[in-house]
Amino acid sequence: SVTFLPESAGIYFEDHQVVNVCIHGEDLPDYCGPNALDTCWTFEVRLRGPIASGLVPFEGAISACDDQIISILLTDDDVGVDWQTVVITVEGVTYNYADGGLYHIGDTLYFDPDSFGVFFGNEQTVELSVIYADDLLGNHLQEIFNLTFQIDLEPPEVVVLFPMPEDTVPLTRPTISLVITDNLAGLNPDSLFF
């Protein structure tokens, strides 16, 4: 058995480096000359793990769904993600892919809160982190991914109106005015009609 430790010779490889290894060796026969081994092979060094980025909802988004499905793009430019190693946190609770409930289609990871009995509350700021994932070579997630978004479950509200309900006005064409507010998402002016 022969072992060569590159670091003992001060050799370190770079990501995506193709390494060519050659070895020569001879046996020790009692008669005639030695038989020589001359062989070479190559391998490639891959050092980077998966990268996570948000898809839906986007960072800072406002959702009107108490069970907003979250999708995260989880890619590896080398050999692919080892999905069984994926770990995320949502609102401080840890979810492991290997335990079930999380799923992926292609390179997209999905967290469906409904499948865990999780429902987000009105005006809640939801915090999600992808904290762990390996690629199929065992390289770790390049950096922790964080995402926050908010939940708005209330409709807009009339806070001031004129004339007031049940008022009597002495005009044939009174000005009707109102102030409408919304807690998070804001009012869509294109949705207004009388």
C-alpha positions in Angstrom: 0.0 0.0 0.0 1.3 3.4 -1.0 -0.1 6.7 0.3 0.9 10.2 -0.8 -0.3 13.1 1.3 -0.1 16.3 -0.9 -0.1 18.6 2.1 3.1 17.0 3.5 4.8 18.1 0.3 3.2 21.6 0.5 0.8 20.9 -2.4 -2.7 22.2 -2.2 -5.3 22.0 -5.0 -7.7 24.7 -6.2 -11.4 24.3 -6.9 -12.1 22.8 -10.4 -8.4 21.9 -10.7 -7.7 18.7 -12.8 -5.0 16.8 -11.0 -2.8 14.4 -13.0 -1.2 11.6 -10.9 1.6 9.3 -12.2 3.4 6.5 -10.3 6.2 4.3 -11.2 7.2 1.2 -9.3 9.1 -2.1 -9.8 8.9 -5.5 -8.2 11.8 -7.4 -6.8 12.2 -10.7 -8.8 14.9 -13.2 -8.0 15.7 -13.7 -11.6 15.7 -11.4 -14.6 14.9 -7.7 -14.5 12.1 -6.1 -12.5 8.6 -5.7 -13.9 7.7 -2.0 -14.0 4.5 -0.3 -13.1 3.9 2.9 -15.0 0.4 4.3 -14.7 -1.3 7.7 -14.6 -4.8 9.0 -14.0 -6.6 12.2 -13.4 -9.2 13.5 -11.0 -10.9 16.8 -10.5 -11.1 18.8 -7.3 -14.5 20.3 -6.4 -14.6 22.3 -3.2 -17.7 24.4 -3.2 -21.0 23.2 -1.7 -24.6 24.2 -2.5 -25.9 27.8 -2.7 -29.4 28.8 -1.6 -31.4 31.7 -2.9 -35.1 32.7 -2.5 -37.8 32.2 -5.0 -41.2 32.7 -3.4 -41.9 34.8 -1.5 -39.1 37.2 -2.3 -37.2 39.0 0.5 -39.5 41.6 2.2 -42.6 40.4 0.4 -46.1 40.7 2.0 -48.3 37.6 1.7 -52.0 37.3 2.4 -51.7 33.5 2.9 -51.6 32.1 6.4 -50.0 29.0 4.9 -47.6 30.6 2.4 -45.6 27.9 0.7 -41.9 28.9 0.6 -39.7 27.8 -2.3 -35.9 28.1 -2.2 -33.6 27.5 -5.1 -30.8 25.2 -3.8 -28.1 24.6 -6.5 -24.7 23.0 -6.7 -22.6 23.6 -9.8 -20.8 20.3 -9.4 -22.5 17.1 -8.6 -25.9 18.1 -7.1 -27.4 18.6 -3.7 -27.6 15.7 -1.2 -31.2 16.5 -0.3 -31.2 14.3 2.8 -28.7 16.7 4.4 -30.9 19.9 4.1 -31.9 21.6 7.3 -33.9 24.8 7.5 -35.4 26.9 10.3 -38.7 28.6 10.1 -39.6 30.9 13.0 -36.9 29.2 15.1 -38.2 25.7 14.5 -35.8 23.3 12.8 -37.0 21.1 9.9 -34.8 18.3 8.5 -35.4 17.1 5.0 -34.6 13.6 6.1 -37.5 13.7 8.6 -40.0 14.3 5.9 -42.3 17.2 5.1 -39.8 19.2 3.1 -39.7 18.2 -0.6 -37.9 19.2 -3.7 -38.7 19.3 -7.4 -35.6 19.7 -9.5 -33.3 22.2 -7.7 -36.2 23.8 -5.8 -36.8 23.1 -2.1 -40.3 23.5 -0.8 -41.6 24.2 2.7 -45.4 23.8 3.0 -46.4 25.0 6.4 -49.7 23.3 6.1 -48.0 19.9 6.1 -46.5 20.7 9.5 -49.7 22.2 10.9 -48.1 25.7 10.9 -50.2 28.7 10.1 -48.7 32.3 10.1 -50.5 35.0 12.0 -51.6 38.5 10.9 -48.7 41.0 10.9 -46.2 38.2 11.6 -42.7 38.7 10.2 -41.7 35.2 9.1 -38.0 34.3 9.3 -36.6 31.4 7.4 -33.0 30.2 7.2 -31.3 27.4 5.2 -28.7 26.5 7.7 -27.3 23.3 6.3 -27.0 21.4 3.0 -24.2 19.3 1.5 -23.6 18.4 -2.1 -23.1 14.7 -3.1 -19.3 15.1 -2.5 -19.9 16.2 1.1 -19.1 19.9 0.5 -21.1 22.1 2.9 -23.5 24.9 2.1 -21.5 27.9 1.0 -23.3 30.4 3.3 -26.4 30.4 5.4 -29.4 31.9 3.5 -31.9 34.1 5.4 -35.3 35.2 4.2 -38.0 37.4 5.9 -41.4 38.2 4.7 -44.6 39.5 6.4 -48.2 38.2 6.6 -51.2 40.5 6.1 -54.5 38.7 6.7 -56.7 41.8 7.2 -58.6 43.7 4.5 -58.3 47.4 4.1 -60.4 49.4 6.7 -62.4 52.6 6.5 -61.2 54.9 9.3 -62.9 58.2 8.4 -65.9 58.8 6.2 -68.2 61.6 5.3 -71.1 61.7 5.5 -71.2 59.5 8.5 -73.5 56.5 8.5 -77.1 57.4 9.3 -76.3 61.2 8.7 -78.8 63.4 7.0 -77.4 65.9 4.5 -79.1 69.1 3.1 -77.4 68.8 -0.4 -78.5 67.1 -3.7 -74.8 66.5 -4.6 -72.9 66.0 -1.3 -69.2 65.3 -1.4 -68.6 61.7 -0.3 -65.1 61.1 1.1 -63.4 58.5 3.1 -60.0 57.5 4.3 -59.0 53.8 3.9 -55.9 52.3 5.5 -54.3 48.8 5.4 -52.1 47.3 8.0 -49.2 46.1 5.8 -49.8 45.6 2.1 -51.3 49.0 1.4 -54.4 49.8 -0.6 -54.6 49.0 -4.3 -56.1 52.2 -5.8 -57.0 50.4 -9.0 -59.3 48.1 -7.0 -61.6 51.0 -5.8 -65.0 51.6 -7.2 -68.3 52.9 -5.9 
